[in-house]
């Protein structure tokens, strides 16, 4: 991870959160901003505090249960996991990276990319404009960054190609969190488009909600609280490996208990929430099945 001397204090005037910016994006930025204050952060995002200031962000998820308290550490674990996934894919030859529903993602600026990576961010125009204003001309650490102003429920494929995306080249796709806020049919459409645009050697990373955990006494109140602000987890899976295989991908779910940084952060919560609740979401990666 590259070093940075960027100040952590807000450096842009406060405005307001743009239309289309999800609660989850702001909660992730809040987790990143807090992480930056640790002696040895697992994720270093120097712009996170600036995003919060510019959006006039206050507070976090509604409610005050165990899942709300676990969320910031979970978001750091998730970010670190997908950081490692993308860098491994890029260093293995995927020089084309697409972040779907990018929100306030700053990986184009904060990761130590190999030479020649072209990173695309697909997000609604208002969020991209807000983000670029806060980033204020910060240099990228990838070879090139291109933005695609479209929502995931729109026809974003043609705009992606128009921005320079090459379907003939292997791609590392990332859907870090946005899919589970969509309805299942919309998720299937997004993944079908992703598959059709993928060349041999392409990979994906996505968070998937575990449908077998959402009714637990600890998770259910959290989801009910999210629903009150329009942030329901609509897409849920019992068997992500089977679902992704049906859509053209060989997938695997990470065993968080084998990841030292995940255990360091999440083990403190296990006595409180239990192992089942700690597995309320799947961190999933995979490769394109071939030949198609």
Order of alpha helices (4+ residues) and beta strands (2+ residues): alpha-alpha-alpha-beta-alpha-beta-alpha-beta-alpha-beta-alpha-beta-alpha-beta-alpha-beta-alpha-beta
